[in-house]
Amino acid sequence: MAEASAAGRHWSLQRERGSLLLMRLTAFAARRFGRRLLSPVLHLIVLYFFLTGRQARRNIAQYHDYLADWSGRDELRPTTGRVFGQFMAFADCLLDRLDVWGGRLRLDQVQLLDPGSLRPQLVQGRQHGRGQILVGTHLGNLDVCRALAELGERVPLNVLVHTRHVAHFNRLLGEAGEQRLRLIQVSELDPALMLDLAQRLDRGEWLAIAGDRVPLHGGRSVAVDFLGHPAAFPQGPWLMAGLLRCPVNLMCCLKIDGRYQIHLERFIDDPAWARGQRDATIEGWVQRYAERLAQWCLLAPQQWFNFYAYWQPPAPQGEPDA
């Protein structure tokens, strides 16, 4: 019964696992001794969370099954080794987050794939007119994009987040330097928040928000096809873009062969909808986003870091997404 309850629980209600002290010790050991010497200890820590996280193992196995079915690639079927490897990839991602905020990962160590030439506009900020929106994902490591933008190129980037469920790790990141970033806690798109965001865009600042997790309260969602099955995605980023009449771009950062690749892509130049067509238009945008996300999953299958039950129907509109 408890297992079933955990399976249906909203991602933001799942309790953060691990103590702040253990995280601090791990971060210190990584800095002091390097990852090579830390590797055996890290494997033991991850093994503990792997063995005690039965529902997370099931959710990741489901993701691998859906990805294999959708792509027609049977080598992506879940095995114990592949699922454990995804837990290890997440641990590696956390250490990379500490490295990048500590200044140990530089811009010249990252490959930028920017076919739409967005980087010059992002770097120039105010000199290039009104700001834009970047929609990211929990596939890969968004902190690499955020930290390099803020620390390396001094980009005025505002990140809209739901941070309360990861208080320990966010505190650790703050100690590593993330306090320099503009983090905006978002629960709903109320008039005061929309006015503030519009003013930031008018100053040439950019907004970044994840497009693959439905917020707990005040978050409208839409179910679209993702890897061959309906999944709930938030309407918030797209509703915000339409109301603010702000171009939308996609952002993803994947670790390929030990090196990070940042993907920047133009997505919607002029987000708008006809009268009475708002929901249908947003659904179309979300479906396109889900299709692009699925393609990125094939580039780095084990870097899907949504460990909760992702394929769930959206909650009735106007009610908490619990």
C-alpha positions in Angstrom: 0.0 0.0 0.0 2.8 2.4 0.9 4.5 1.5 -2.4 1.4 2.3 -4.4 1.0 5.6 -2.6 4.6 6.5 -3.3 4.2 5.6 -7.0 1.3 8.0 -7.4 2.8 10.9 -5.3 3.6 14.1 -7.1 7.4 14.6 -7.7 7.6 17.7 -5.6 6.1 15.9 -2.6 8.7 13.1 -2.6 11.0 13.6 0.4 14.6 14.5 -0.3 16.9 11.5 0.5 20.3 11.9 2.0 21.6 14.2 4.8 23.2 17.5 4.3 26.2 16.3 6.3 26.8 13.4 4.0 26.5 15.6 1.0 29.0 18.0 2.4 31.5 15.2 3.2 31.1 13.8 -0.3 31.6 17.2 -1.9 34.7 17.8 0.3 36.2 14.4 -0.5 35.6 15.0 -4.2 37.5 18.4 -4.0 40.2 17.1 -1.7 41.0 13.7 -3.2 39.5 13.8 -6.7 36.8 11.6 -8.1 39.2 8.7 -9.0 39.9 8.0 -5.3 36.3 8.8 -4.3 34.9 6.3 -6.9 34.7 3.2 -4.6 32.9 5.2 -1.9 30.6 6.8 -4.4 29.6 3.4 -5.8 28.7 2.2 -2.2 26.6 5.3 -1.6 24.8 5.0 -4.9 24.3 1.3 -4.3 22.5 2.0 -1.0 20.1 4.4 -2.7 19.6 1.9 -5.6 18.8 -1.0 -3.3 16.4 1.0 -1.0 14.7 2.9 -3.9 12.5 0.2 -5.3 9.9 2.6 -6.8 12.7 4.7 -8.4 14.1 1.5 -10.0 10.7 0.6 -11.4 10.2 4.1 -12.8 13.6 4.2 -14.5 13.0 0.7 -15.9 9.6 1.9 -17.3 11.4 4.8 -19.0 13.9 2.5 -20.6 11.1 0.2 -21.8 9.2 3.1 -23.4 12.4 4.5 -25.0 13.2 1.1 -26.4 9.7 0.6 -27.8 9.5 4.1 -29.2 12.9 4.0 -30.9 12.8 0.3 -31.9 16.2 -0.2 -30.2 16.1 -3.4 -28.1 19.6 -2.7 -26.7 17.9 0.1 -24.6 15.8 -2.5 -22.7 16.2 -2.1 -18.9 18.6 -4.4 -17.1 19.9 -4.2 -13.5 23.2 -2.9 -14.8 21.5 -0.2 -17.0 19.2 1.0 -14.2 22.1 1.1 -11.7 24.1 3.0 -14.3 21.4 5.6 -14.4 21.7 6.1 -10.6 25.5 6.4 -11.1 25.0 8.9 -13.9 22.9 11.0 -11.5 25.6 11.0 -8.9 28.1 12.0 -11.5 25.8 14.8 -12.5 25.6 16.1 -8.9 29.4 16.2 -8.6 29.6 18.0 -11.9 27.1 20.6 -10.6 29.5 21.3 -7.7 32.4 21.5 -10.0 30.8 24.0 -12.4 29.6 26.2 -9.5 33.1 26.0 -8.0 34.6 27.2 -11.2 36.3 23.9 -12.1 34.5 23.5 -15.4 35.2 26.3 -18.0 33.4 27.4 -21.1 36.2 26.1 -23.3 35.7 22.6 -21.9 32.1 22.5 -23.2 30.9 22.1 -26.8 28.2 24.5 -27.8 25.7 23.4 -30.6 23.9 26.6 -31.6 22.6 26.4 -35.2 20.3 29.4 -34.6 23.1 31.7 -33.4 21.4 32.4 -30.1 24.5 32.8 -28.0 25.4 36.3 -29.3 21.9 37.5 -28.4 22.1 35.9 -25.0 25.6 37.3 -24.2 24.8 40.8 -25.4 21.7 41.0 -23.3 20.5 44.6 -23.1 22.4 45.6 -26.2 20.4 43.2 -28.3 16.9 44.4 -27.3 14.2 42.5 -25.3 15.1 39.3 -23.5 13.8 35.8 -24.4 12.8 32.5 -22.8 14.9 29.3 -22.5 13.0 26.1 -21.8 15.1 23.4 -20.4 14.7 19.9 -19.2 15.8 17.5 -16.4 17.5 15.4 -19.1 21.3 16.0 -18.6 22.7 18.8 -16.5 21.2 22.2 -16.8 23.5 23.6 -14.1 26.3 23.6 -16.6 24.4 26.0 -18.8 23.3 28.1 -15.9 26.7 28.4 -14.2 28.7 29.0 -17.4 26.2 31.7 -18.4 26.3 33.5 -15.0 29.9 32.9 -14.0 31.6 32.7 -17.3 29.8 35.1 -19.6 28.0 37.3 -17.0 24.6 36.7 -18.8 21.6 38.3 -17.0 19.8 34.9 -16.7 16.8 34.5 -14.3 15.9 30.9 -13.5 12.3 30.1 -12.5 12.5 27.1 -10.1 10.6 24.9 -7.6 13.3 24.4 -5.1 11.8 23.4 -1.8 11.9 19.7 -2.4 15.7 19.7 -2.7 16.6 22.0 0.1 19.8 20.1 1.1 21.4 20.1 -2.3 20.3 23.6 -3.1 21.9 24.7 0.2 25.1 22.9 -0.8 25.1 24.6 -4.2 24.7 27.9 -2.5 27.8 27.3 -0.5 29.5 26.5 -3.8 28.5 29.7 -5.5 25.0 29.4 -6.8 23.8 32.3 -4.7 25.1 34.6 -7.5 22.4 33.3 -9.8 19.0 35.0 -10.1 16.7 32.2 -8.8 12.9 33.0 -8.7 10.7 30.7 -6.8 7.5 30.1 -8.8 4.3 28.6 -7.6 1.8 30.2 -10.0 1.7 32.9 -12.7 0.0 35.6 -10.7 -0.2 39.3 -12.0 2.6 40.5 -9.7 5.0 37.8 -11.0 4.1 38.4 -14.6 4.7 42.2 -14.2 8.1 41.5 -12.7 9.0 39.1 -15.5 7.9 41.5 -18.2 10.1 44.2 -16.7 13.1 41.9 -16.6 12.6 41.0 -20.3 12.3 44.7 -21.2 15.7 45.2 -19.5 17.2 42.6 -21.9 17.3 39.9 -19.3 16.5 36.3 -20.2 14.3 33.8 -18.4 15.0 30.0 -18.0 12.5 27.4 -16.9 12.2 23.7 -17.1 9.4 22.4 -19.3 9.2 18.8 -18.2 7.8 18.9 -14.6 4.2 19.9 -13.6 4.3 22.2 -10.4 2.3 21.1 -7.4 -0.1 24.0 -7.0 -1.5 26.4 -9.5 0.0 24.6 -12.4 -2.1 23.8 -15.4 -1.0 20.8 -17.4 -1.6 19.1 -20.7 -1.2 15.4 -21.6 0.7 14.7 -24.8 2.4 11.7 -26.4 5.9 11.2 -25.0 7.8 8.0 -26.0 4.5 6.5 -27.2 2.5 7.1 -24.0 0.5 10.1 -22.6 2.5 12.1 -20.1 1.6 15.3 -18.3 3.6 18.4 -19.1 3.2 21.9 -17.6 1.4 24.6 -19.6 3.2 27.3 -17.6 6.3 28.0 -19.7 4.2 28.3 -22.9 1.4 30.3 -21.3 4.0 32.7 -19.9 5.6 33.0 -23.4 2.3 33.8 -25.1 1.2 36.3 -22.4 4.6 38.1 -22.5 4.9 37.8 -26.3 8.4 36.5 -25.9 10.4 34.2 -28.2 11.0 30.7 -26.9 14.2 28.7 -27.3 15.1 25.2 -26.1 18.2 24.3 -24.1 19.6 21.0 -23.1 23.1 20.0 -21.8 24.2 16.3 -22.2 27.4 14.6 -21.3 28.6 12.7 -24.4 31.9 10.7 -24.2 32.9 12.5 -21.0 32.4 16.0 -22.4 29.3 18.3 -22.1 27.4 19.4 -25.1 25.1 22.4 -24.8 22.2 22.4 -27.3 20.6 25.8 -28.0 17.7 25.8 -30.5 15.1 28.3 -31.7 11.6 27.0 -31.1 8.9 29.7 -31.3 9.7 33.1 -32.7 6.3 34.8 -32.0 4.2 32.8 -29.5 0.5 33.8 -29.9 -2.9 32.1 -30.3 -6.1 32.9 -32.1 -9.2 33.8 -30.0 -10.5 30.6 -28.4 -7.5 28.6 -29.5 -5.2 29.1 -26.5 -5.3 25.5 -25.1 -5.1 23.9 -28.5 -2.1 26.0 -29.5 -0.3 25.3 -26.3 -0.9 21.6 -26.6 0.7 21.7 -30.1 3.8 23.5 -28.7 4.0 21.0 -25.8 3.8 18.1 -28.2 6.6 19.5 -30.3 8.7 20.0 -27.2 8.0 16.4 -26.1 9.1 15.1 -29.5 12.3 17.0 -29.3 12.9 15.8 -25.8 12.5 12.2 -26.9 15.1 12.7 -29.6 17.5 14.1 -27.0 16.9 11.0 -24.8 18.3 8.9 -27.5 21.6 10.9 -27.4 22.1 10.2 -23.7 19.5 7.5 -22.5 20.9 7.2 -19.0 20.8 11.0 -18.3 17.0 11.1 -17.8 16.9 12.3 -14.2 13.1 12.2 -13.5 13.0 9.2 -11.0 9.4 9.5 -10.1 6.4 8.0 -12.0 6.4 10.2 -15.0 3.6 8.7 -17.1 0.6 9.8 -15.1 -2.6 11.5 -16.3 -2.7 15.2 -15.5 -4.8 16.3 -12.5 -8.2 17.9 -13.1 -7.7 21.6 -14.0 -8.2 23.9 -11.0 -7.3 21.3 -8.5 -3.9 20.6 -6.8 -1.7 18.3 -9.0 -1.3 15.7 -6.2 
